[in-house]
Amino acid sequence: MRRILPILALLLPNAASAAPGPHLSPADIVAHAPDTAWADVPADRLLVMTLADGRQVAIELAPQFAPVHVGNIVHLARAHRWAGGAIIRVQDNYVVQWAPRDEKAQPPAGFVAHPPAEYDRARQGISFHPLGFTDPYAPAAGFATSWPVAAEGERAWLPQCYGMVGVGRDMPPDTGDGRELYVVNGEAPRQLDRNLAVVGRVLTGMETLGALPRGTAALGFYADKAQNVAIRDIALAADLPPAQQPHLQVMRTDSPTFSAYLDARANRTDPFFVRPAHGVALCNVPVPVRPKRQGAAR
Amino acid sequence: MRRILPILALLLPNAASAAPGPHLSPADIVAHAPDTAWADVPADRLLVMTLADGRQVAIELAPQFAPVHVGNIVHLARAHRWAGGAIIRVQDNYVVQWAPRDEKAQPPAGFVAHPPAEYDRARQGISFHPLGFTDPYAPAAGFATSWPVAAEGERAWLPQCYGMVGVGRDMPPDTGDGRELYVVNGEAPRQLDRNLAVVGRVLTGMETLGALPRGTAALGFYADKAQNVAIRDIALAADLPPAQQPHLQVMRTDSPTFSAYLDARANRTDPFFVRPAHGVALCNVPVPVRPKRQGAAR
């Protein structure tokens, strides 16, 4: 018999098992979540990256955390500045980074050349669902409006977890402007928290970005431009023909289902396990994503 | 100017920068480490996996944590039971798993058919260098003889960090026997701590394993056997011709250099950073590895 390991099946909408009961896995809880536990990802906060080979990646933007950088990114996407761009860097257990077609091109109208350091924001207004366990990087950790959030005093920020998208920059005081972006691909490099702007997260397609060949030059850059992974385009979903717009939902982190899911992530009592951990790290509770179901109420 | 992100350059022996001083990056500290900060990885604790395409992965074994499972693995390697085997599963942000050529073959002499649950061990005898920060999965976390270690009361275990190798098993009470192994490839699935036997870690070659295409069947298994990634062999380094034996060193976690490295991982003050985190997670302090230098004292 093939030996297996437990799975966190975030995208198995048909993985319904027995009716909800004790000792459920996180995947079971997600599979049985009612429609009211899910929130739509609006098309004007969603980017669709299409690689030259046709594979796609969906990225949800977080304007509530980095409004100016996100504004720049939306301007760039609407002007198709990444069409003909490329993934130029894949560093194992760290990041995948991409660049626009022409770094020297005049930015589009409305672009802010030198955004402020949107590395954290005011905590006020954030409705925080605590993680419930310690975080070595921040005094407070939890979730708000379907995002993971860390906080200290009156400041809050998006943590640099697996799948989170941030803004590449030069040495301080440069903050980056949104033209070069990266996604975290490995153990969460939380030392980057509050040092670079986090603008969003990959919702679908990490299996594509994560499997790219690692670059062999320093920092994981591709040594030869011929190795760069060509990007066909990065577009705002709202600008795509309706039939091409992804319809995705993320779990509401203020829902009872999310509370149960978080508890199950921290305390695995499903049959595969012999000992629950009684704790979990912030980045080890990825907020569930699913394709929106036809006829779903919201 | 290309925008960059900081790098943890664990294998850049020539990345010497300025003489040691303040505000060093972890990479700087590793690059300047004296030879006395490094310990050889013995050839009889080292596996060399060679894929059919010639790429290699070096795996250090941890018999002090899982002696029976490691004993089985050594028997299997010496009998070349993975020659003609394959990587059968690659699940994004989770594991890469491989299997021997013939699951039905009679195990080699000396093989223990039903090993005990080597999911943790007595803490006694472990010389613990504390991490110095909280861990949501264990009351105590740190390092011992160049391994990351978590502990609770009188028990200690190897955490399921990126690059750690564990034993695939079926439902309890099965413990696995070492024939199917996996490596963690993503955010540390620490919920697996004390639920599966950890037998070692990948020292070199994660850039190969991490970049494999993700399987599309459930749990990341390859849907079609034709997609399996063929293994030419997994051999014990000590059994290879001397010229083929990797000579690797890991940093001594009882060395002053390691203390400085750990501090730098937790407090990035090198020029790229604007704000140190003042903390770090256990799995975000990978123990440095380097090729042994010719003429190095040990």
Contacts between the chains, C-beta under 8 A, distances in Angstrom:
chain1	res1	chain2	res2	distance
A	1	B	170	5.9
A	2	B	88	7.9
A	2	B	99	7.7
A	2	B	180	7.6
A	2	B	221	7.9
A	3	B	168	3.7
A	3	B	169	5.3
A	3	B	170	5.5
A	3	B	174	7.7
A	3	B	176	5.9
A	3	B	180	4.5
A	4	B	168	7.0
A	4	B	170	7.1
A	4	B	219	6.1
A	5	B	94	7.7
A	5	B	95	6.0
A	5	B	97	7.2
A	5	B	168	6.2
A	5	B	182	6.4
A	5	B	192	7.4
A	5	B	196	7.3
A	5	B	219	7.2
A	6	B	192	7.7
A	7	B	91	7.0
A	7	B	94	7.4
A	7	B	218	7.3
A	7	B	219	4.8
A	7	B	220	7.7
A	8	B	94	7.4
A	9	B	218	7.6
A	12	B	218	7.4
A	15	B	218	8.0
A	88	B	2	7.9
A	90	B	211	7.7
A	91	B	7	6.9
A	92	B	206	5.5
A	92	B	207	4.3
A	92	B	210	5.3
A	92	B	211	7.5
A	93	B	162	5.5
A	93	B	163	7.6
A	93	B	206	6.6
A	93	B	210	6.9
A	93	B	286	8.0
A	94	B	5	7.6
A	94	B	7	7.4
A	94	B	8	7.4
A	95	B	5	6.0
A	97	B	5	7.2
A	99	B	2	7.7
A	117	B	274	7.4
A	119	B	274	7.4
A	119	B	275	7.5
A	133	B	136	4.0
A	134	B	134	4.0
A	134	B	135	7.6
A	134	B	136	5.2
A	135	B	134	7.6
A	135	B	136	7.0
A	136	B	133	4.0
A	136	B	134	5.2
A	136	B	135	7.0
A	136	B	279	4.0
A	136	B	280	6.0
A	136	B	281	5.3
A	137	B	277	5.0
A	137	B	279	5.1
A	137	B	280	7.4
A	137	B	281	7.3
A	138	B	279	7.9
A	161	B	187	7.1
A	162	B	93	5.6
A	162	B	186	6.2
A	162	B	187	4.5
A	163	B	93	7.7
A	168	B	3	3.7
A	168	B	4	7.0
A	168	B	5	6.2
A	169	B	3	5.2
A	170	B	1	5.9
A	170	B	3	5.4
A	170	B	4	7.2
A	171	B	271	6.1
A	171	B	272	6.2
A	172	B	271	7.7
A	172	B	272	7.5
A	172	B	274	5.3
A	174	B	3	7.7
A	176	B	3	5.9
A	180	B	2	7.6
A	180	B	3	4.6
A	182	B	5	6.4
A	186	B	162	6.2
A	186	B	186	6.7
A	186	B	187	7.6
A	186	B	210	7.8
A	187	B	161	7.1
A	187	B	162	4.5
A	187	B	186	7.6
A	187	B	187	5.9
A	187	B	188	5.9
A	187	B	281	7.8
A	187	B	283	5.4
A	187	B	284	5.7
A	188	B	187	5.9
A	188	B	281	7.5
A	188	B	284	7.1
A	189	B	284	7.0
A	190	B	277	6.3
A	190	B	280	7.6
A	190	B	281	6.8
A	190	B	284	6.7
A	191	B	265	6.9
A	191	B	266	7.8
A	191	B	268	5.2
A	191	B	273	7.7
A	191	B	276	7.8
A	191	B	277	5.1
A	191	B	280	6.8
A	191	B	284	7.2
A	192	B	5	7.4
A	192	B	6	7.7
A	193	B	277	6.3
A	194	B	274	7.6
A	194	B	275	4.8
A	194	B	277	7.8
A	195	B	268	7.7
A	195	B	272	7.6
A	195	B	273	5.3
A	195	B	274	5.6
A	195	B	275	5.9
A	196	B	5	7.3
A	206	B	92	5.6
A	206	B	93	6.6
A	207	B	92	4.3
A	207	B	214	4.0
A	210	B	92	5.3
A	210	B	93	7.0
A	210	B	186	7.8
A	210	B	210	7.5
A	210	B	214	7.2
A	211	B	90	7.7
A	211	B	92	7.6
A	211	B	211	5.7
A	211	B	212	6.5
A	211	B	213	5.3
A	211	B	214	5.6
A	212	B	211	6.5
A	213	B	211	5.3
A	214	B	207	4.0
A	214	B	210	7.2
A	214	B	211	5.7
A	218	B	7	7.3
A	218	B	9	7.5
A	218	B	12	7.4
A	219	B	4	6.1
A	219	B	5	7.3
A	219	B	7	4.8
A	220	B	7	7.7
A	221	B	2	7.9
A	265	B	191	7.0
A	266	B	191	7.8
A	268	B	191	5.2
A	268	B	195	7.7
A	271	B	171	6.1
A	271	B	172	7.6
A	272	B	171	6.2
A	272	B	172	7.5
A	272	B	195	7.6
A	273	B	191	7.7
A	273	B	195	5.3
A	274	B	117	7.4
A	274	B	119	7.4
A	274	B	172	5.2
A	274	B	194	7.6
A	274	B	195	5.6
A	275	B	119	7.5
A	275	B	194	4.8
A	275	B	195	5.9
A	276	B	191	7.7
A	277	B	137	5.0
A	277	B	190	6.3
A	277	B	191	5.1
A	277	B	193	6.3
A	277	B	194	7.8
A	279	B	136	4.0
A	279	B	137	5.1
A	279	B	138	7.9
A	280	B	136	6.0
A	280	B	137	7.4
A	280	B	190	7.6
A	280	B	191	6.7
A	281	B	136	5.3
A	281	B	137	7.3
A	281	B	187	7.8
A	281	B	188	7.5
A	281	B	190	6.8
A	281	B	281	6.6
A	283	B	187	5.4
A	284	B	187	5.7
A	284	B	188	7.1
A	284	B	189	7.0
A	284	B	190	6.7
A	284	B	191	7.2
A	286	B	93	8.0
